Amino acid sequence: MSPKGPGERREPHELNWFGKTVYAGGTVLRAAANLVDATAERVSQIAAESKEAFERELDPNIEEARVIEEIPRPEGEE
């Protein structure tokens, strides 16, 4: 097997202990970055949905909520 240059990709099983440690650290870092990215995407989606719901409530064509029928509770219930 010929030695590979600095720019060539190696398989994890071909690495020494230091290379495997760096490889594992990079994998964990990539997974953490993907998790942060997915979380940020979800937060952005929730913010957009919340803004849309808020703006719908400001629509003058929507009436305020009204009590249609009120049923008295028996004594002793609260």
C-alpha positions as CSV (number, residue, x, y, z in Angstrom):
1,M,0.0,0.0,0.0
2,S,1.5,3.4,-1.0
3,P,1.5,6.3,1.4
4,K,-1.2,8.8,0.7
5,G,-0.6,12.5,0.4
6,P,-1.9,15.1,2.8
7,G,-5.0,15.9,0.7
8,E,-6.1,12.3,0.1
9,R,-8.9,10.8,2.1
10,R,-8.2,7.8,4.3
11,E,-10.6,5.3,5.8
12,P,-11.1,5.3,9.6
13,H,-9.6,1.8,10.0
14,E,-6.4,3.0,8.3
15,L,-5.8,5.7,10.9
16,N,-3.6,5.6,14.0
17,W,-5.0,6.3,17.5
18,F,-4.7,10.1,17.1
19,G,-6.3,10.0,13.7
20,K,-9.2,7.9,15.0
21,T,-9.6,10.4,17.9
22,V,-9.7,13.3,15.5
23,Y,-12.1,11.5,13.2
24,A,-14.4,10.6,16.1
25,G,-14.3,14.2,17.4
26,G,-15.2,15.5,13.9
27,T,-18.1,13.1,13.7
28,V,-19.5,14.2,17.1
29,L,-19.0,17.8,16.1
30,R,-20.8,17.3,12.8
31,A,-23.7,15.6,14.6
32,A,-23.9,18.4,17.1
33,A,-23.9,21.0,14.3
34,N,-26.7,19.1,12.6
35,L,-28.7,19.0,15.8
36,V,-28.2,22.8,16.3
37,D,-29.2,23.4,12.7
38,A,-32.4,21.3,13.0
39,T,-33.3,23.1,16.3
40,A,-32.8,26.5,14.8
41,E,-34.9,25.5,11.8
42,R,-37.7,24.3,14.1
43,V,-37.5,27.5,16.2
44,S,-37.7,29.6,13.1
45,Q,-40.7,27.6,11.9
46,I,-42.5,28.0,15.2
47,A,-41.8,31.8,15.2
48,A,-43.2,32.1,11.7
49,E,-46.3,30.2,12.7
50,S,-46.7,32.3,15.8
51,K,-46.4,35.5,13.8
52,E,-49.0,34.3,11.3
53,A,-51.4,33.4,14.1
54,F,-50.9,36.8,15.8
55,E,-51.5,38.6,12.5
56,R,-54.7,36.6,12.0
57,E,-55.9,37.8,15.4
58,L,-55.4,41.4,14.2
59,D,-57.7,40.9,11.3
60,P,-60.7,43.2,11.6
61,N,-62.9,40.7,9.8
62,I,-62.7,38.3,12.8
63,E,-65.1,38.9,15.6
64,E,-64.2,38.6,19.3
65,A,-65.2,35.5,21.1
66,R,-68.6,35.5,22.7
67,V,-70.3,33.4,25.3
68,I,-73.2,31.7,23.5
69,E,-74.8,30.0,26.4
70,E,-74.0,30.1,30.1
71,I,-75.1,27.2,32.2
72,P,-75.2,27.8,36.0
73,R,-73.2,25.4,38.2
74,P,-74.9,23.6,41.1
75,E,-74.2,24.9,44.6
76,G,-70.9,23.6,46.0
77,E,-69.0,23.3,42.7
78,E,-66.5,25.8,41.8
